[in-house]
Amino acid sequence: MCQGLIDFGNKFAENFPKYCVYAEILLHKRFEKGTLKR
């Protein structure tokens, strides 16, 4: 769903569903590259 936007707040996910998907893609790419670690 919008797990990637939890850090930024649900406001973005509720108001910008397309942005939510876009952010998920960016986060997924970062995880693949290993630049984003938790």
PQR file of N, CA, C, O and H, with PARSE charges and radii, in Angstrom:
ATOM      1  N   MET A   1       0.843  -1.190   0.000 -0.4000 1.5000
ATOM      2  CA  MET A   1       0.000   0.000   0.000 -0.0000 2.0000
ATOM      3  C   MET A   1       0.878   1.241   0.000  0.5500 1.7000
ATOM      4  O   MET A   1       1.507   1.560  -1.009 -0.5500 1.4000
ATOM      5  N   CYS A   2       0.924   1.946   1.135 -0.4000 1.5000
ATOM      6  CA  CYS A   2       1.706   3.185   1.186 -0.0000 2.0000
ATOM      7  C   CYS A   2       2.696   3.147   2.339  0.5500 1.7000
ATOM      8  O   CYS A   2       2.870   4.138   3.047 -0.5500 1.4000
ATOM      9  H   CYS A   2       0.413   1.687   1.955  0.4000 1.0000
ATOM     10  N   GLN A   3       3.344   2.000   2.529 -0.4000 1.5000
ATOM     11  CA  GLN A   3       4.261   1.855   3.655 -0.0000 2.0000
ATOM     12  C   GLN A   3       5.400   2.862   3.584  0.5500 1.7000
ATOM     13  O   GLN A   3       5.883   3.333   4.613 -0.5500 1.4000
ATOM     14  H   GLN A   3       3.202   1.194   1.954  0.4000 1.0000
ATOM     15  N   GLY A   4       5.828   3.191   2.368 -0.4000 1.5000
ATOM     16  CA  GLY A   4       6.956   4.102   2.204 -0.0000 2.0000
ATOM     17  C   GLY A   4       6.657   5.506   2.698  0.5500 1.7000
ATOM     18  O   GLY A   4       7.576   6.256   3.027 -0.5500 1.4000
ATOM     19  H   GLY A   4       5.436   2.808   1.532  0.4000 1.0000
ATOM     20  N   LEU A   5       5.366   5.874   2.755 -0.4000 1.5000
ATOM     21  CA  LEU A   5       5.022   7.233   3.155 -0.0000 2.0000
ATOM     22  C   LEU A   5       4.688   7.349   4.631  0.5500 1.7000
ATOM     23  O   LEU A   5       4.362   8.434   5.113 -0.5500 1.4000
ATOM     24  H   LEU A   5       4.620   5.264   2.489  0.4000 1.0000
ATOM     25  N   ILE A   6       4.766   6.227   5.359 -0.4000 1.5000
ATOM     26  CA  ILE A   6       4.460   6.274   6.784 -0.0000 2.0000
ATOM     27  C   ILE A   6       5.415   7.234   7.491  0.5500 1.7000
ATOM     28  O   ILE A   6       5.027   7.941   8.422 -0.5500 1.4000
ATOM     29  H   ILE A   6       5.030   5.346   4.968  0.4000 1.0000
ATOM     30  N   ASP A   7       6.674   7.249   7.035 -0.4000 1.5000
ATOM     31  CA  ASP A   7       7.668   8.118   7.649 -0.0000 2.0000
ATOM     32  C   ASP A   7       7.340   9.588   7.427  0.5500 1.7000
ATOM     33  O   ASP A   7       7.715  10.440   8.233 -0.5500 1.4000
ATOM     34  H   ASP A   7       6.989   6.675   6.279  0.4000 1.0000
ATOM     35  N   PHE A   8       6.640   9.886   6.335 -0.4000 1.5000
ATOM     36  CA  PHE A   8       6.332  11.279   5.998 -0.0000 2.0000
ATOM     37  C   PHE A   8       4.953  11.684   6.502  0.5500 1.7000
ATOM     38  O   PHE A   8       4.629  12.871   6.549 -0.5500 1.4000
ATOM     39  H   PHE A   8       6.336   9.193   5.680  0.4000 1.0000
ATOM     40  N   GLY A   9       4.151  10.710   6.876 -0.4000 1.5000
ATOM     41  CA  GLY A   9       2.808  11.008   7.369 -0.0000 2.0000
ATOM     42  C   GLY A   9       1.745  10.594   6.370  0.5500 1.7000
ATOM     43  O   GLY A   9       1.967  10.643   5.160 -0.5500 1.4000
ATOM     44  H   GLY A   9       4.414   9.746   6.838  0.4000 1.0000
ATOM     45  N   ASN A  10       0.584  10.185   6.878 -0.4000 1.5000
ATOM     46  CA  ASN A  10      -0.488   9.701   6.009 -0.0000 2.0000
ATOM     47  C   ASN A  10      -1.122  10.807   5.185  0.5500 1.7000
ATOM     48  O   ASN A  10      -1.874  10.530   4.251 -0.5500 1.4000
ATOM     49  H   ASN A  10       0.404  10.145   7.861  0.4000 1.0000
ATOM     50  N   LYS A  11      -0.825  12.067   5.522 -0.4000 1.5000
ATOM     51  CA  LYS A  11      -1.429  13.181   4.791 -0.0000 2.0000
ATOM     52  C   LYS A  11      -1.118  13.094   3.304  0.5500 1.7000
ATOM     53  O   LYS A  11      -1.986  13.329   2.463 -0.5500 1.4000
ATOM     54  H   LYS A  11      -0.214  12.292   6.281  0.4000 1.0000
ATOM     55  N   PHE A  12       0.131  12.754   2.986 -0.4000 1.5000
ATOM     56  CA  PHE A  12       0.536  12.661   1.586 -0.0000 2.0000
ATOM     57  C   PHE A  12      -0.166  11.494   0.903  0.5500 1.7000
ATOM     58  O   PHE A  12      -0.601  11.610  -0.242 -0.5500 1.4000
ATOM     59  H   PHE A  12       0.836  12.563   3.669  0.4000 1.0000
ATOM     60  N   ALA A  13      -0.273  10.387   1.598 -0.4000 1.5000
ATOM     61  CA  ALA A  13      -0.880   9.193   1.020 -0.0000 2.0000
ATOM     62  C   ALA A  13      -2.364   9.426   0.732  0.5500 1.7000
ATOM     63  O   ALA A  13      -2.893   8.944  -0.270 -0.5500 1.4000
ATOM     64  H   ALA A  13       0.080  10.293   2.529  0.4000 1.0000
ATOM     65  N   GLU A  14      -3.028  10.168   1.619 -0.4000 1.5000
ATOM     66  CA  GLU A  14      -4.459  10.398   1.448 -0.0000 2.0000
ATOM     67  C   GLU A  14      -4.731  11.414   0.346  0.5500 1.7000
ATOM     68  O   GLU A  14      -5.698  11.281  -0.404 -0.5500 1.4000
ATOM     69  H   GLU A  14      -2.599  10.560   2.432  0.4000 1.0000
ATOM     70  N   ASN A  15      -3.875  12.426   0.251 -0.4000 1.5000
ATOM     71  CA  ASN A  15      -4.115  13.506  -0.704 -0.0000 2.0000
ATOM     72  C   ASN A  15      -3.511  13.225  -2.068  0.5500 1.7000
ATOM     73  O   ASN A  15      -4.007  13.719  -3.082 -0.5500 1.4000
ATOM     74  H   ASN A  15      -3.089  12.533   0.860  0.4000 1.0000
ATOM     75  N   PHE A  16      -2.442  12.436  -2.102 -0.4000 1.5000
ATOM     76  CA  PHE A  16      -1.755  12.190  -3.367 -0.0000 2.0000
ATOM     77  C   PHE A  16      -1.486  10.698  -3.571  0.5500 1.7000
ATOM     78  O   PHE A  16      -0.354  10.246  -3.402 -0.5500 1.4000
ATOM     79  H   PHE A  16      -2.040  12.035  -1.279  0.4000 1.0000
ATOM     80  N   PRO A  17      -2.525   9.925  -3.937 -0.5600 1.5000
ATOM     81  CA  PRO A  17      -2.352   8.477  -4.148  0.2800 2.0000
ATOM     82  C   PRO A  17      -1.316   8.164  -5.219  0.5500 1.7000
ATOM     83  O   PRO A  17      -0.579   7.184  -5.106 -0.5500 1.4000
ATOM     84  N   LYS A  18      -1.258   9.003  -6.270 -0.4000 1.5000
ATOM     85  CA  LYS A  18      -0.279   8.766  -7.326 -0.0000 2.0000
ATOM     86  C   LYS A  18       1.126   8.991  -6.791  0.5500 1.7000
ATOM     87  O   LYS A  18       2.054   8.254  -7.125 -0.5500 1.4000
ATOM     88  H   LYS A  18      -1.857   9.799  -6.361  0.4000 1.0000
ATOM     89  N   TYR A  19       1.276  10.016  -5.957 -0.4000 1.5000
ATOM     90  CA  TYR A  19       2.582  10.302  -5.362 -0.0000 2.0000
ATOM     91  C   TYR A  19       3.004   9.158  -4.455  0.5500 1.7000
ATOM     92  O   TYR A  19       4.188   8.843  -4.337 -0.5500 1.4000
ATOM     93  H   TYR A  19       0.523  10.615  -5.685  0.4000 1.0000
ATOM     94  N   CYS A  20       2.018   8.543  -3.819 -0.4000 1.5000
ATOM     95  CA  CYS A  20       2.286   7.402  -2.943 -0.0000 2.0000
ATOM     96  C   CYS A  20       2.937   6.281  -3.737  0.5500 1.7000
ATOM     97  O   CYS A  20       3.945   5.719  -3.308 -0.5500 1.4000
ATOM     98  H   CYS A  20       1.056   8.798  -3.915  0.4000 1.0000
ATOM     99  N   VAL A  21       2.374   5.956  -4.876 -0.4000 1.5000
ATOM    100  CA  VAL A  21       2.929   4.898  -5.722 -0.0000 2.0000
ATOM    101  C   VAL A  21       4.313   5.288  -6.205  0.5500 1.7000
ATOM    102  O   VAL A  21       5.222   4.459  -6.244 -0.5500 1.4000
ATOM    103  H   VAL A  21       1.555   6.412  -5.225  0.4000 1.0000
ATOM    104  N   TYR A  22       4.472   6.561  -6.576 -0.4000 1.5000
ATOM    105  CA  TYR A  22       5.760   7.054  -7.066 -0.0000 2.0000
ATOM    106  C   TYR A  22       6.820   6.931  -5.979  0.5500 1.7000
ATOM    107  O   TYR A  22       7.952   6.535  -6.255 -0.5500 1.4000
ATOM    108  H   TYR A  22       3.733   7.235  -6.545  0.4000 1.0000
ATOM    109  N   ALA A  23       6.457   7.268  -4.754 -0.4000 1.5000
ATOM    110  CA  ALA A  23       7.394   7.175  -3.633 -0.0000 2.0000
ATOM    111  C   ALA A  23       7.762   5.723  -3.357  0.5500 1.7000
ATOM    112  O   ALA A  23       8.913   5.414  -3.047 -0.5500 1.4000
ATOM    113  H   ALA A  23       5.537   7.590  -4.530  0.4000 1.0000
ATOM    114  N   GLU A  24       6.787   4.842  -3.470 -0.4000 1.5000
ATOM    115  CA  GLU A  24       7.053   3.421  -3.251 -0.0000 2.0000
ATOM    116  C   GLU A  24       8.079   2.908  -4.248  0.5500 1.7000
ATOM    117  O   GLU A  24       8.962   2.126  -3.895 -0.5500 1.4000
ATOM    118  H   GLU A  24       5.852   5.093  -3.722  0.4000 1.0000
ATOM    119  N   ILE A  25       7.960   3.354  -5.504 -0.4000 1.5000
ATOM    120  CA  ILE A  25       8.906   2.929  -6.541 -0.0000 2.0000
ATOM    121  C   ILE A  25      10.303   3.442  -6.220  0.5500 1.7000
ATOM    122  O   ILE A  25      11.283   2.710  -6.354 -0.5500 1.4000
ATOM    123  H   ILE A  25       7.243   3.989  -5.791  0.4000 1.0000
ATOM    124  N   LEU A  26      10.396   4.707  -5.793 -0.4000 1.5000
ATOM    125  CA  LEU A  26      11.700   5.284  -5.462 -0.0000 2.0000
ATOM    126  C   LEU A  26      12.330   4.543  -4.293  0.5500 1.7000
ATOM    127  O   LEU A  26      13.523   4.239  -4.312 -0.5500 1.4000
ATOM    128  H   LEU A  26       9.600   5.302  -5.683  0.4000 1.0000
ATOM    129  N   LEU A  27      11.517   4.252  -3.264 -0.4000 1.5000
ATOM    130  CA  LEU A  27      12.040   3.548  -2.094 -0.0000 2.0000
ATOM    131  C   LEU A  27      12.502   2.151  -2.478  0.5500 1.7000
ATOM    132  O   LEU A  27      13.525   1.673  -1.987 -0.5500 1.4000
ATOM    133  H   LEU A  27      10.548   4.500  -3.248  0.4000 1.0000
ATOM    134  N   HIS A  28      11.749   1.497  -3.355 -0.4000 1.5000
ATOM    135  CA  HIS A  28      12.110   0.149  -3.789 -0.0000 2.0000
ATOM    136  C   HIS A  28      13.444   0.171  -4.524  0.5500 1.7000
ATOM    137  O   HIS A  28      14.283  -0.706  -4.321 -0.5500 1.4000
ATOM    138  H   HIS A  28      10.918   1.885  -3.753  0.4000 1.0000
ATOM    139  N   LYS A  29      13.639   1.174  -5.378 -0.4000 1.5000
ATOM    140  CA  LYS A  29      14.897   1.285  -6.117 -0.0000 2.0000
ATOM    141  C   LYS A  29      16.048   1.550  -5.160  0.5500 1.7000
ATOM    142  O   LYS A  29      17.147   1.027  -5.344 -0.5500 1.4000
ATOM    143  H   LYS A  29      12.957   1.886  -5.543  0.4000 1.0000
ATOM    144  N   ARG A  30      15.797   2.366  -4.134 -0.4000 1.5000
ATOM    145  CA  ARG A  30      16.850   2.671  -3.161 -0.0000 2.0000
ATOM    146  C   ARG A  30      17.231   1.419  -2.383  0.5500 1.7000
ATOM    147  O   ARG A  30      18.404   1.197  -2.083 -0.5500 1.4000
ATOM    148  H   ARG A  30      14.904   2.790  -3.984  0.4000 1.0000
ATOM    149  N   PHE A  31      16.224   0.597  -2.058 -0.4000 1.5000
ATOM    150  CA  PHE A  31      16.508  -0.644  -1.344 -0.0000 2.0000
ATOM    151  C   PHE A  31      17.335  -1.576  -2.215  0.5500 1.7000
ATOM    152  O   PHE A  31      18.228  -2.266  -1.723 -0.5500 1.4000
ATOM    153  H   PHE A  31      15.271   0.778  -2.302  0.4000 1.0000
ATOM    154  N   GLU A  32      17.039  -1.596  -3.507 -0.4000 1.5000
ATOM    155  CA  GLU A  32      17.790  -2.460  -4.423 -0.0000 2.0000
ATOM    156  C   GLU A  32      19.237  -2.007  -4.518  0.5500 1.7000
ATOM    157  O   GLU A  32      20.151  -2.831  -4.571 -0.5500 1.4000
ATOM    158  H   GLU A  32      16.314  -1.035  -3.907  0.4000 1.0000
ATOM    159  N   LYS A  33      19.445  -0.692  -4.539 -0.4000 1.5000
ATOM    160  CA  LYS A  33      20.802  -0.159  -4.655 -0.0000 2.0000
ATOM    161  C   LYS A  33      21.540  -0.244  -3.318  0.5500 1.7000
ATOM    162  O   LYS A  33      22.768  -0.177  -3.271 -0.5500 1.4000
ATOM    163  H   LYS A  33      18.703  -0.023  -4.496  0.4000 1.0000
ATOM    164  N   GLY A  34      20.780  -0.392  -2.242 -0.4000 1.5000
ATOM    165  CA  GLY A  34      21.400  -0.493  -0.927 -0.0000 2.0000
ATOM    166  C   GLY A  34      21.762   0.856  -0.328  0.5500 1.7000
ATOM    167  O   GLY A  34      22.541   0.928   0.622 -0.5500 1.4000
ATOM    168  H   GLY A  34      19.782  -0.447  -2.281  0.4000 1.0000
ATOM    169  N   THR A  35      21.194   1.934  -0.885 -0.4000 1.5000
ATOM    170  CA  THR A  35      21.502   3.265  -0.371 -0.0000 2.0000
ATOM    171  C   THR A  35      20.600   3.617   0.805  0.5500 1.7000
ATOM    172  O   THR A  35      20.890   4.538   1.569 -0.5500 1.4000
ATOM    173  H   THR A  35      20.560   1.875  -1.657  0.4000 1.0000
ATOM    174  N   LEU A  36      19.506   2.877   0.943 -0.4000 1.5000
ATOM    175  CA  LEU A  36      18.582   3.139   2.039 -0.0000 2.0000
ATOM    176  C   LEU A  36      18.515   1.908   2.936  0.5500 1.7000
ATOM    177  O   LEU A  36      18.022   0.857   2.525 -0.5500 1.4000
ATOM    178  H   LEU A  36      19.271   2.129   0.322  0.4000 1.0000
ATOM    179  N   LYS A  37      19.009   2.043   4.150 -0.4000 1.5000
ATOM    180  CA  LYS A  37      19.036   0.901   5.069 -0.0000 2.0000
ATOM    181  C   LYS A  37      18.307   1.252   6.349  0.5500 1.7000
ATOM    182  O   LYS A  37      18.297   2.404   6.781 -0.5500 1.4000
ATOM    183  H   LYS A  37      19.409   2.897   4.483  0.4000 1.0000
ATOM    184  N   ARG A  38      17.689   0.226   6.958 -0.4000 1.5000
ATOM    185  CA  ARG A  38      16.973   0.459   8.215 -0.0000 2.0000
ATOM    186  C   ARG A  38      17.499  -0.480   9.283  0.5500 1.7000
ATOM    187  O   ARG A  38      17.029  -0.447  10.420 -0.5500 1.4000
ATOM    188  H   ARG A  38      17.698  -0.710   6.606  0.4000 1.0000
TER
END
